[in-house]
Structures are given as structure tokens and as C-alpha cells.
Amino acid sequence: MENNNKPVNLGLSAADRELFCEALPVVRKPLQNFIEKFLNWARANSLWILGFGTGCGAIELRPLMTSRYDMYRYGIAPRPTPRQSSVFIIGGYASVKTLKRIVRSYEQMQNPKFVIALGSCTINGGMYWDSYNTINRIDAYIPVDIYIAGCMPRPEAIIAGFGKLKELILAGKGEGANKYADNFEWYKANQRKIIKDWNMPDYNW
Amino acid sequence: MENSIFLTILYAVISVIFITVYGLFLNGVVIKIVARVHGRFGPPVWQPFLDIIKNNAKRTMISHGIMYFLGPVFRITGGIGTYLFIPAIYGSVMFSNLSFSGDLLLVVYFIFFGQLGMALGAGESGHPYSAIGVSRGLSQMTAFEFPFALSIVSLVIQYQTLSISAIVAAQQGGILNWTMITNPLATLAGVIALLGMNMHSPFDIVIAPQEIPIGPPTEYHSAFLGMLQTNRAIFNAAKLILFMNIFFGGATNIFLLILKTFLIYMISVVIGVSFPRFRTEQSIRFFLKYPLLIGILSVVISIFRQGV
């Protein structure tokens, strides 16, 4: 698809094209020493989430902030913008229209970033598996670190999922951003198969 | 002579490290207190440290231009600058920082320096919420600057000096000598202005969670955000130390400093957890009503007491 020789951002108007960066994402190798372990510990204990609440799973995210479940005691805090967040939560089924926004939000997040997918719909389509307008498996479009199964998963299950994500980060396996940069062509090809009217930049800085 | 300059710089560095650690722990404790008011447990008190480490450890960063880059730099310069011109502990060589006579005006200027730099930086990020946050912040700043400046003028007339060290020295010898007792109106106007500066509810119209998600720093991320968070801690503690010095008798040792600044901060925190957010125009009208009148009154009374 796009590489450094071919023109990019063809989906945009000529005026908008200059506003976006044309550089492709690059793999940022983690350090292979104790510093990275320390940083991973900090990352695991300071998870700022970007809730993408288009699916019904988002309704189970809200109670996490309340005094009953209190996710902040694990260092998990909601954050309003993709730039500052480190965990992207897909709240259930994703329609073709929302997939565009998911891709754009995901690409605006900074490396290292992690993705949690809520509910059965993100794994195999769930009850919408034969719908004309939803995608069945989110993993084909952005790299997912943790799936939380259920329709919908209870807040306890989501907190358990965050626990799993922490273990993953501490073990140094939360390299979704590098995986995305590595297999960029494959992910973009998948996205283009679903998103017919590609009126957005190829890579969102 | 050269030796003493190096010693001053060394002491200033130690002092800045102290204020950073203290400010971050203060933020952590306040998050914990707010959580307890909500009936939650809240994160550990060292959570601000983790957030800053994590933000600085992000592997990618995006710049929107030179001013965007300089915004956090100006902000942290404003924070450290404010702190370094305030004598933190009365009578201590190490914590007297770089203060000199006439520094009260400089500190008052430096308090607003960071905000202006941040406004330019956030403006270049191009996000609509940044622009809304900046316009709100600058208008609120203009409003609470009136009572603050008037209370400072009142103090200067009362003590006939611009030096913070001299003002602290004049307040030594018991609680009855504190400005809080000798000039209660100026203290009241100053503390109300402090509520606006600290940006807790009801004056958190700049950050305004759930409304304009996070205001000016919407586009700031990674190490930019880490810098802003570090500054938040330093600047916050510096303001508290300034208010402790000019209104509440200063501190002669580190424990007194921690106790007094914590209690002063609690005014903001208690009011913050008790009241909902003002709208922008409500906040501005609030500052331009009673606090402004109290400030004018305190200046008039100071003038009469001095017999000028």
C-alpha cells in the first residue's frame, strides 16, 4: 500500500493533506535492562484509560469510577484525550462507522499503548455476528492485548482484566504499538477492506 | 565570592528538589483525601510520581511547533522561578533561595509568567478545547488578580517594605504578630484569590473535567505532560509558601513549613470538595464583587493606619 515512494493521504482534500504527517510509524525497541523493568512497573501502575464507549460494554465502565469499585486505587484513571491515555478500551461491538474513529483514536495514542476489548462482540461478533454493519473481530484492525469475555462483563471482570494487563506489562509483553508498526501494511489492508470511503489520513499523528 | 555563588546554587538545587518531592506528595495526599470524601480508597500517595515517570517514559512524542514545545518550558520556568524568589524558611541559609529585598513584586509577576507562556503554547496545539481553556483561564486570572494585588499593596503599606524576608521578620514573636491578625482584611482578600489560583472547585473552570475535558493541556502528552505535572507540584507548593510567608507568619523550620502549607492548602481542598463548579461568568463576577471590595477596604485602612 503506502510506502515512502508513493503519495499518501489521497483520501483527503488537497488543502487538508498538508495538515497531517506522512511518516509511517516506526518500531521503538524497548530497552533490554533493569531500567525497562522499572519503567514497566510505573506503566503498569499508572494506567490512563481512553474509554471508547460506543458499544454496550461502556455501561459497565462507569461503575468502575464510583466508590463501590474504585478503580483509581489500582492507579487506573480515566483520561479525556487519546494523546494522554495509555489504555484504549473498546466498549463492545464496533460498527463500520465507529471502526474509523477507533483507528484514528488508536493511532493518536503514544507508544507504548495497550488495548482492552470488552465483551464477546469484540472477539467473534457476539450476538451481532451476522450483522451487515458490525465487524466481528477487532484484533484484525488494531492489536488487542486483553479480551474480557462476557455479554457484558461485570465491573469485577473488568478489574480482573486490568490485573491481567498489569501482569502482561510487567512481563514486558505489552508491545502492541510495536506490533502495529511492524505489521502496518497488514492492518491497513484489513482496515481498507472494511472502510470503503477512506476520507481520513492514512496515518494519524 | 565565587565560592558563595556556587554554594547558593547548590542550596537552590537542594531546595528545588525538596519542593518537588514535597509538592508531589502533597498532591498525592490531597487525591487521597478527596477520595475519602467520596467514600473511596483512592490511589497510593506516591501515585503522582508514578504518573510522571510513566509520562516521561513514553517512547514517542509529537510537536505542533516551536511555541507548543516552549509552553511547558515557560510553565516550569514560572514555577521554579516563583519558588526561587521566595525565602522558604525564615533564618535558614539553605532555604532562603535567591530572595533579595524588593522580591515581592517579582514573585507576583512570576506567578503569572507561567500561565501566559502556557497560553501561547496551548494555543499553537490547535485544539478547540485548548483555546476555550486558555480564554477561561486568562479571564479568571485577570479577575482574581485584583483582590490579590490589592492585598499585596495593603501589606506593602503596612510593613513599608517589598522584601518578603522583612515581612516575615516583622511577623515573628507569636501568632498576634501575624498578618492574619494585624491585617485580617488583606488576608481574607488574599486567601480568596488563592482559591482562584489553586483552581479547585468552584474555580476549576480552566481544567473543567466533564465539560471541556481537560482544557489547555488537551494536546500535551508524554514528556510535555510530565513537565506540566512536575510544575503543578512545584508551583502549587511555591504559592502556598508565599502565602504562608506573607500572611501566616512564615516558618522557622521544615516541619512548621509542612504543617502550615498543608493547612493553608486544606482551605482550598475543603471548599473544593464542598462546592460544585462555577460557570466562567459566575467566577469572574464573584472575584470582582466582594473580594475586590475587601481588597480596596484593606488598602484604605492600611493607609489610614499608617497616617499617610
Interface residues (C-beta under 8 A of the other chain):
Chain A: C21 R28 L39 A42 R43 N45 S46 W48 S67 D70 Y72 R73 Y74 G75 A77 R79 P80 T81 R83 Q84 S86 Q110 N111 P112 A177 W205
Chain B: A35 H38 G39 R40 F41 G42 P43 P44 Q47 L50 D51 I53 K54 N55 A57 K58 R59 T60 M61 I62 P209 P213 I214 P217 T218 E219 Y220 H221 S222 L225
